């Protein structure tokens, strides 16, 4: 038989790749997917067992290849809806995530091969650190993190108010690594009988069961507490879902969208809301720019129509609206070359009585599509992205807290921003009593993509013990309570409006959750522990190799 490398047959490699693909497929199905729009979250408690069995069994030289294969296949299935955005996107994300696992798999192998008895525990710490680090670089992308899959297992995920998603990640992956090692030995026909194996780790298993039950008990206690906690106010919100086609632009489209938004808003006013909320970039012509530097007659007239509507509305309007400002304040709006002296921010404006009272500029831009700071370092990639019609926004820097009627305070993570727990925690620490996620996921034409996003947003409410209102172009428009329950969802891709009565829980009355005060602490500890343990494992490997020589 053909040998790839010392005692590694082609048949063995094919079987290992097949196990990885099966693991990636099951893992993808545990999230909202093409098979089940809500996801089959129970699968997330077993999906990684085959992956860790392969890592345990395989040779060192194959681990980077296997890591890339696993990451590429998983994200290709999990994020299949990216193909709607652009063929480049459906390749870019799997390649990036595959590249991350290309590095991670050898590290998992290092720990597994060095710490024979408790390697599963150390690898659970390392896996948690990996998922955290993978969201904290330029292309950080928290979609597909294990702990986000069981978003409907409400008692279990309450621990997020202390550890964030990271503690959930750890407690879920630990037994999967444990049984992954056993499965690997079983495949190699070196495993002990299962009863002997379980008896050997009896104390570990008892501790795990106690911790798991404690998490569930904590969850039920939290649910009882918050179900019996009275809010300090109720904010009556009219959320408008106009369900426009994100891919269509131009004056005619902007005019039609505005007319629809205005119509639904006026209908909602009959219910006497405190505020009307539209979605991210719902009104496209920049009000700030055209009020100061009017350009073409039609667009300026549309902006004036919007301003007049705001005056007639009688309640504040919160909407996504790009903010155009002078790029060089020493120069006029139109340069001698005929080009605009303008830069743009993706913003939310609080519009009251026909005036912009407050503005929030998006701080965490979507990599490659909204932001790419490496023009000089990677000119070819930069040119490729621009050739594929990607446009860049400027980056905001302030975690703005808006103040509405009766002193209700809120912040507005824009779209992708609510997948980063530390951002929402900063808003709440700065005084936000409600989170308003303003999103436009309509470009994917996919309810699955919208559900994957909304499922992550569930954790922001739990982490901070605050109500969230999601106001979207086409879904998922809903309310999320401080326990992470998604309530009163509007039907995706159907235009209309809905009144939400949002309970307001203030810091003065309820304090701040541990995660709010110490965001990502569990993950940060895991990160530094992992660094130390990897170095220690590498030193042990070198020492052992020296002894054998």
DODRENGU-819415 format. One record per residue (C-alpha): y, z, x. Coordinates in Angstrom, 3 decimals. Layout:
<rs>
Y | Z | X
Y | Z | X
...
</rs>
This chain:
<rs>
Y | Z | X
0.000 | 0.000 | 0.000
3.562 | -0.771 | 1.153
5.185 | 2.305 | 2.722
8.954 | 2.834 | 2.461
9.018 | 5.741 | 4.888
6.723 | 8.494 | 6.039
4.225 | 8.881 | 3.225
6.657 | 7.594 | 0.586
5.004 | 4.839 | -1.416
6.765 | 2.288 | -3.567
4.904 | 3.656 | -6.577
6.282 | 7.144 | -5.899
9.837 | 5.862 | -5.570
9.550 | 3.855 | -8.798
8.220 | 6.915 | -10.637
11.075 | 9.062 | -9.300
13.700 | 6.511 | -10.322
12.084 | 6.338 | -13.765
12.287 | 10.134 | -14.090
15.968 | 10.015 | -13.131
16.673 | 7.344 | -15.741
14.820 | 9.345 | -18.409
16.804 | 12.441 | -17.467
20.110 | 10.525 | -17.580
19.223 | 9.000 | -20.959
18.274 | 12.347 | -22.537
21.400 | 13.949 | -21.075
23.616 | 11.209 | -22.541
22.051 | 11.698 | -25.979
22.891 | 15.407 | -25.913
26.565 | 14.447 | -26.272
28.039 | 12.364 | -29.107
26.347 | 9.012 | -28.586
25.375 | 5.703 | -30.142
22.280 | 7.472 | -31.545
24.043 | 10.459 | -33.103
27.810 | 10.632 | -33.431
27.730 | 14.444 | -33.178
25.265 | 14.537 | -30.292
21.861 | 16.218 | -30.136
23.088 | 19.260 | -28.216
19.703 | 20.987 | -27.977
18.666 | 18.260 | -25.494
21.262 | 19.541 | -23.038
19.073 | 22.611 | -22.426
16.244 | 20.480 | -20.993
17.812 | 17.168 | -19.916
18.301 | 18.039 | -16.235
14.787 | 19.354 | -15.585
13.432 | 15.914 | -14.488
16.476 | 15.350 | -12.284
15.933 | 18.584 | -10.355
12.185 | 17.890 | -10.154
12.986 | 14.630 | -8.343
15.432 | 16.359 | -5.999
12.767 | 18.974 | -5.220
10.093 | 16.370 | -4.462
11.833 | 13.493 | -2.794
12.658 | 12.816 | 0.844
16.083 | 13.535 | 2.305
16.952 | 9.916 | 2.999
16.529 | 9.010 | -0.686
18.764 | 11.730 | -2.140
22.097 | 9.879 | -1.741
20.615 | 6.744 | -3.341
19.108 | 8.768 | -6.171
22.385 | 10.610 | -6.711
24.255 | 7.358 | -7.103
21.602 | 5.913 | -9.420
21.631 | 8.996 | -11.629
25.425 | 9.159 | -11.917
25.767 | 5.432 | -12.524
23.079 | 5.294 | -15.217
24.249 | 8.427 | -17.024
27.882 | 7.363 | -17.281
26.923 | 3.794 | -18.154
25.066 | 5.156 | -21.207
27.363 | 8.086 | -21.960
30.625 | 6.117 | -21.685
29.312 | 2.791 | -22.987
32.455 | 2.480 | -25.131
34.581 | 1.922 | -21.999
33.509 | -1.727 | -22.143
35.986 | -2.135 | -25.014
38.842 | -1.123 | -22.748
38.011 | -3.478 | -19.905
34.900 | -4.661 | -18.011
36.452 | -3.074 | -14.928
36.530 | 0.360 | -16.595
32.838 | 0.399 | -17.559
32.007 | -0.272 | -13.895
34.681 | 1.899 | -12.306
33.732 | 5.216 | -13.957
29.952 | 4.971 | -13.289
30.637 | 3.924 | -9.685
33.000 | 6.857 | -9.118
30.669 | 9.399 | -10.723
27.701 | 7.904 | -8.906
29.659 | 8.307 | -5.687
30.229 | 11.992 | -6.428
26.514 | 12.587 | -6.997
25.711 | 10.575 | -3.884
27.269 | 13.534 | -2.058
25.963 | 16.261 | -4.390
22.256 | 15.346 | -4.394
21.745 | 15.922 | -0.633
23.453 | 19.304 | -0.999
21.112 | 20.261 | -3.849
18.233 | 19.172 | -1.620
19.579 | 21.258 | 1.265
19.648 | 24.393 | -0.869
16.270 | 23.656 | -2.461
14.547 | 23.141 | 0.885
16.213 | 26.100 | 2.635
15.988 | 28.874 | 0.061
12.424 | 28.663 | -1.179
12.450 | 31.774 | -3.372
15.919 | 31.818 | -4.958
17.062 | 28.268 | -4.382
17.316 | 27.705 | -8.142
19.967 | 30.430 | -8.413
22.030 | 29.071 | -5.521
21.756 | 25.523 | -6.847
23.028 | 26.708 | -10.247
26.105 | 28.055 | -8.457
26.415 | 24.789 | -6.531
26.050 | 22.676 | -9.693
28.827 | 24.675 | -11.360
31.033 | 24.213 | -8.302
30.276 | 20.485 | -8.206
31.311 | 19.982 | -11.852
34.537 | 21.877 | -11.195
35.409 | 20.059 | -7.979
34.633 | 16.699 | -9.594
37.525 | 17.164 | -12.033
40.020 | 18.273 | -9.391
40.772 | 15.152 | -7.427
42.758 | 12.054 | -8.276
39.935 | 10.442 | -10.283
38.826 | 13.752 | -11.803
37.049 | 13.110 | -15.085
35.591 | 16.124 | -16.958
33.698 | 14.046 | -19.534
29.930 | 14.572 | -19.259
30.032 | 18.172 | -18.037
26.875 | 19.964 | -19.182
28.659 | 22.914 | -20.801
30.549 | 20.638 | -23.201
27.380 | 19.359 | -24.893
26.627 | 22.416 | -27.116
30.095 | 22.416 | -28.721
28.508 | 23.037 | -32.119
26.494 | 26.064 | -30.896
29.409 | 28.318 | -31.833
27.971 | 31.794 | -30.974
26.847 | 30.584 | -27.548
30.140 | 29.042 | -26.435
32.368 | 32.053 | -27.229
31.932 | 33.219 | -23.630
34.385 | 30.427 | -22.752
37.198 | 32.878 | -23.549
36.184 | 34.621 | -20.303
34.516 | 32.041 | -18.059
35.711 | 28.770 | -19.549
33.154 | 25.994 | -19.777
31.970 | 26.917 | -16.274
30.037 | 30.038 | -17.264
28.336 | 28.058 | -20.008
27.527 | 25.387 | -17.439
25.906 | 27.957 | -15.163
23.788 | 29.689 | -17.796
22.543 | 26.317 | -19.087
21.628 | 24.743 | -15.749
19.937 | 27.785 | -14.199
16.626 | 27.610 | -16.131
16.597 | 23.820 | -15.831
16.623 | 24.038 | -12.040
13.985 | 26.791 | -12.211
11.618 | 24.661 | -14.298
12.634 | 21.515 | -12.416
11.183 | 23.042 | -9.245
7.978 | 23.907 | -11.097
7.748 | 20.402 | -12.596
8.186 | 18.937 | -9.111
5.329 | 21.056 | -7.778
3.219 | 20.159 | -10.804
3.755 | 16.455 | -10.161
2.764 | 17.014 | -6.527
-0.275 | 18.998 | -7.685
0.892 | 22.009 | -5.672
2.015 | 24.159 | -8.599
0.535 | 27.523 | -9.405
-0.805 | 28.046 | -12.927
2.193 | 28.512 | -15.197
1.229 | 32.097 | -16.036
1.134 | 32.994 | -12.347
4.464 | 31.256 | -11.732
6.183 | 33.052 | -14.612
4.698 | 36.390 | -13.581
6.032 | 35.946 | -10.035
9.582 | 35.620 | -11.388
9.198 | 38.181 | -14.164
12.255 | 40.246 | -13.176
14.431 | 37.110 | -12.888
13.314 | 35.984 | -16.324
14.022 | 39.378 | -17.911
17.511 | 39.442 | -16.383
18.207 | 35.916 | -17.617
17.008 | 36.722 | -21.141
19.167 | 39.849 | -21.225
22.234 | 37.888 | -20.057
21.563 | 35.083 | -22.541
21.175 | 37.550 | -25.416
24.334 | 39.357 | -24.290
26.197 | 36.046 | -24.477
24.907 | 35.443 | -28.001
25.793 | 38.981 | -29.077
29.252 | 38.579 | -27.551
29.564 | 35.371 | -29.552
28.720 | 36.982 | -32.874
31.002 | 39.941 | -32.156
33.828 | 37.514 | -31.317
33.193 | 35.558 | -34.502
33.290 | 38.720 | -36.588
36.497 | 39.838 | -34.894
38.383 | 36.576 | -35.313
37.115 | 35.980 | -38.838
38.699 | 39.331 | -39.703
41.905 | 38.933 | -37.697
44.966 | 38.151 | -39.772
47.308 | 35.514 | -38.421
50.948 | 36.372 | -37.897
52.153 | 33.235 | -39.672
50.882 | 30.025 | -41.223
52.285 | 26.710 | -40.046
52.069 | 24.001 | -42.674
51.592 | 20.725 | -40.836
51.482 | 17.190 | -42.206
49.393 | 15.099 | -39.806
49.765 | 11.345 | -40.144
46.881 | 9.099 | -39.101
48.154 | 5.523 | -39.330
45.126 | 3.961 | -37.608
46.927 | 1.096 | -35.928
45.264 | -1.350 | -33.556
46.231 | -0.070 | -30.108
45.684 | -3.472 | -28.517
48.387 | -5.129 | -30.610
51.984 | -4.830 | -29.425
55.336 | -6.480 | -29.944
58.175 | -5.959 | -32.372
56.285 | -7.050 | -35.508
53.465 | -4.562 | -34.780
55.902 | -1.738 | -33.980
57.818 | -2.425 | -37.172
54.642 | -2.476 | -39.292
53.378 | 0.741 | -37.696
56.698 | 2.464 | -38.330
56.680 | 1.378 | -41.961
53.172 | 2.790 | -42.402
54.050 | 6.042 | -40.650
57.172 | 6.391 | -42.776
55.252 | 5.699 | -45.992
52.544 | 8.279 | -45.257
55.130 | 10.816 | -44.104
57.109 | 10.494 | -47.319
53.911 | 10.907 | -49.330
53.042 | 14.046 | -47.345
56.524 | 15.505 | -47.951
55.525 | 16.100 | -51.572
53.374 | 18.962 | -50.257
56.419 | 20.611 | -48.642
55.173 | 20.821 | -45.012
57.021 | 22.676 | -42.257
56.709 | 19.711 | -39.888
55.428 | 16.130 | -39.794
53.303 | 15.173 | -36.777
52.473 | 11.653 | -35.669
50.236 | 10.738 | -32.725
50.588 | 9.771 | -29.075
52.931 | 6.740 | -28.679
53.027 | 6.368 | -32.472
56.571 | 4.994 | -32.302
56.753 | 2.728 | -29.258
60.372 | 1.642 | -28.650
61.927 | 4.370 | -26.506
64.459 | 6.247 | -28.606
66.051 | 7.866 | -25.542
66.463 | 4.498 | -23.814
67.711 | 2.418 | -26.709
70.237 | 5.024 | -27.795
71.782 | 4.867 | -24.315
71.019 | 1.302 | -23.234
70.453 | -0.885 | -26.304
68.703 | -4.120 | -25.448
67.666 | -6.745 | -27.958
69.098 | -6.597 | -31.445
65.822 | -6.237 | -33.350
64.456 | -3.355 | -31.258
67.780 | -1.511 | -31.359
67.851 | -1.908 | -35.134
64.307 | -0.502 | -35.383
65.303 | 2.534 | -33.304
68.341 | 3.056 | -35.521
66.060 | 2.869 | -38.565
63.832 | 5.527 | -37.002
66.848 | 7.774 | -36.311
68.081 | 7.415 | -39.895
64.602 | 8.219 | -41.195
64.633 | 11.389 | -39.088
67.918 | 12.423 | -40.702
66.513 | 11.889 | -44.191
63.199 | 13.629 | -43.523
64.573 | 17.184 | -43.987
61.812 | 18.624 | -41.746
61.256 | 18.176 | -38.011
59.218 | 15.212 | -36.800
56.962 | 15.489 | -33.765
55.861 | 12.167 | -32.348
54.675 | 10.459 | -29.242
57.424 | 8.186 | -27.960
57.818 | 6.710 | -24.447
60.886 | 7.995 | -22.662
62.785 | 5.383 | -20.674
65.280 | 6.655 | -18.089
67.224 | 5.074 | -15.258
65.080 | 4.627 | -12.168
68.161 | 4.729 | -9.934
70.972 | 6.685 | -11.580
73.564 | 5.116 | -9.295
72.878 | 1.655 | -10.699
73.318 | 0.076 | -14.132
70.500 | -0.381 | -16.658
70.198 | -4.067 | -15.802
70.245 | -4.967 | -12.113
71.888 | -8.050 | -10.637
68.431 | -9.610 | -10.390
68.087 | -9.347 | -14.172
65.369 | -6.684 | -13.899
65.525 | -3.399 | -15.757
66.478 | -0.332 | -13.719
64.039 | 1.762 | -15.700
61.079 | 4.083 | -15.379
59.001 | 5.468 | -18.231
57.265 | 8.712 | -19.144
54.545 | 9.188 | -21.734
56.287 | 11.794 | -23.871
56.347 | 13.785 | -27.068
59.693 | 14.265 | -28.751
60.688 | 16.995 | -31.206
63.001 | 15.080 | -33.503
65.171 | 17.073 | -35.887
68.071 | 15.913 | -38.029
68.134 | 12.562 | -36.260
68.307 | 14.046 | -32.750
65.841 | 14.673 | -29.939
65.907 | 18.454 | -29.507
63.070 | 18.803 | -26.982
60.887 | 16.497 | -24.925
57.570 | 16.981 | -23.158
56.527 | 14.582 | -20.406
52.807 | 14.116 | -19.814
51.800 | 15.907 | -16.606
48.202 | 14.751 | -16.051
48.068 | 10.979 | -16.258
44.864 | 9.011 | -16.692
43.795 | 7.760 | -13.247
43.745 | 3.997 | -12.673
45.191 | 3.173 | -16.117
48.356 | 5.328 | -16.234
48.681 | 6.416 | -12.633
47.629 | 5.115 | -9.209
49.579 | 6.589 | -6.273
47.712 | 4.741 | -3.513
49.535 | 1.415 | -3.453
50.062 | 1.565 | 0.319
46.629 | 2.956 | 1.186
44.667 | 0.639 | -1.154
46.851 | -2.428 | -1.748
43.950 | -4.644 | -2.826
42.764 | -2.217 | -5.506
46.344 | -1.658 | -6.623
46.836 | -5.408 | -6.999
43.540 | -5.718 | -8.893
44.571 | -3.002 | -11.348
47.975 | -4.593 | -11.936
46.326 | -7.988 | -12.390
44.193 | -6.418 | -15.110
47.332 | -5.418 | -17.024
47.358 | -1.720 | -16.172
50.807 | -0.123 | -16.362
52.025 | 3.032 | -14.668
53.831 | 6.015 | -16.159
55.916 | 8.549 | -14.271
54.446 | 12.032 | -14.006
55.973 | 15.002 | -15.816
56.201 | 18.417 | -14.159
57.143 | 20.966 | -16.838
54.698 | 22.770 | -19.214
57.147 | 22.613 | -22.110
56.864 | 25.033 | -25.027
58.504 | 23.822 | -28.246
60.066 | 26.174 | -30.784
59.759 | 25.219 | -34.454
61.048 | 26.812 | -37.639
60.551 | 30.602 | -37.992
60.128 | 30.842 | -34.219
56.669 | 29.262 | -34.155
55.956 | 28.128 | -30.605
53.624 | 25.319 | -29.615
52.802 | 22.931 | -26.780
51.545 | 19.386 | -26.858
48.875 | 18.366 | -24.338
48.915 | 14.582 | -24.643
45.529 | 12.908 | -25.126
43.519 | 13.218 | -21.882
45.410 | 16.385 | -20.889
43.365 | 18.635 | -23.166
40.198 | 18.027 | -21.131
41.660 | 20.210 | -18.365
41.434 | 23.880 | -19.320
44.039 | 25.096 | -16.841
46.767 | 22.973 | -18.474
46.294 | 24.482 | -21.936
46.057 | 27.953 | -20.392
49.409 | 27.393 | -18.688
50.999 | 26.341 | -21.985
49.741 | 29.514 | -23.665
50.810 | 31.751 | -20.770
54.268 | 30.223 | -21.106
54.416 | 31.248 | -24.756
52.678 | 28.598 | -26.874
51.028 | 30.136 | -29.950
49.582 | 26.820 | -31.191
48.180 | 23.833 | -29.286
48.991 | 20.395 | -30.655
46.880 | 17.658 | -29.104
48.471 | 14.276 | -29.756
45.981 | 11.532 | -29.063
45.411 | 7.817 | -29.336
41.726 | 7.101 | -28.785
41.817 | 4.085 | -31.084
41.653 | 1.538 | -28.245
37.873 | 2.074 | -27.880
37.142 | 1.220 | -31.556
34.519 | 3.956 | -31.254
34.025 | 7.141 | -33.262
31.675 | 8.280 | -30.480
34.444 | 8.174 | -27.878
36.719 | 10.102 | -30.254
34.042 | 12.743 | -30.851
33.369 | 13.139 | -27.129
37.059 | 13.840 | -26.634
37.375 | 16.195 | -29.620
34.272 | 18.145 | -28.516
35.975 | 18.979 | -25.227
39.103 | 20.086 | -27.094
37.002 | 22.674 | -28.928
36.846 | 24.731 | -25.719
40.613 | 24.883 | -25.300
40.913 | 26.846 | -28.555
38.153 | 29.267 | -27.531
39.451 | 29.720 | -23.977
42.902 | 30.684 | -25.230
42.045 | 32.068 | -28.680
44.612 | 29.817 | -30.274
44.574 | 27.366 | -33.143
44.682 | 23.680 | -32.291
45.836 | 20.805 | -34.457
44.721 | 17.360 | -33.313
47.041 | 14.646 | -34.603
45.665 | 11.232 | -33.742
46.177 | 7.546 | -34.317
42.673 | 6.975 | -35.671
40.609 | 10.137 | -35.086
39.470 | 12.759 | -34.629
42.340 | 14.289 | -36.616
41.352 | 17.866 | -37.435
42.073 | 21.550 | -37.061
40.238 | 23.719 | -34.507
40.251 | 27.465 | -35.034
40.193 | 30.079 | -32.229
36.384 | 30.131 | -32.476
36.139 | 26.421 | -31.734
35.170 | 25.299 | -35.229
36.387 | 21.818 | -36.112
37.763 | 21.947 | -39.662
39.044 | 19.456 | -42.244
38.405 | 16.286 | -40.274
40.036 | 13.113 | -41.523
37.782 | 10.095 | -41.682
38.143 | 8.151 | -38.424
39.807 | 4.734 | -38.506
41.080 | 5.298 | -42.052
44.873 | 5.519 | -42.450
46.358 | 8.379 | -44.419
47.661 | 11.895 | -44.077
46.468 | 15.463 | -44.444
48.109 | 18.837 | -44.818
46.842 | 21.542 | -42.468
47.686 | 25.201 | -42.853
47.410 | 26.383 | -39.261
46.996 | 30.125 | -38.625
49.421 | 31.242 | -35.922
48.170 | 33.957 | -33.567
50.898 | 35.289 | -31.321
50.629 | 36.779 | -27.868
52.603 | 39.809 | -29.020
50.016 | 40.656 | -31.669
46.783 | 39.442 | -30.043
47.440 | 39.318 | -26.305
46.007 | 36.606 | -24.087
42.348 | 35.842 | -23.447
40.917 | 36.518 | -19.986
40.598 | 32.782 | -19.329
44.258 | 32.241 | -20.222
45.299 | 34.786 | -17.602
42.709 | 33.729 | -15.014
41.845 | 30.074 | -15.697
38.783 | 28.665 | -13.926
38.134 | 31.923 | -12.058
34.357 | 31.622 | -12.567
34.418 | 28.079 | -11.205
36.638 | 28.989 | -8.248
34.296 | 31.834 | -7.254
31.355 | 29.413 | -7.572
33.191 | 26.931 | -5.375
33.790 | 29.340 | -2.490
30.300 | 30.819 | -2.786
28.896 | 27.294 | -2.583
30.887 | 26.479 | 0.549
29.596 | 29.635 | 2.240
25.989 | 29.093 | 1.147
25.970 | 25.433 | 2.226
27.228 | 26.403 | 5.679
24.651 | 29.189 | 5.868
21.858 | 26.819 | 4.782
22.922 | 24.230 | 7.370
22.903 | 26.877 | 10.119
19.422 | 28.038 | 9.076
18.202 | 24.437 | 9.167
19.552 | 23.949 | 12.683
18.033 | 27.233 | 13.886
14.635 | 26.435 | 12.352
14.658 | 22.954 | 13.831
15.445 | 24.420 | 17.239
12.520 | 26.823 | 16.967
10.093 | 24.019 | 16.131
11.330 | 21.946 | 19.063
</rs>
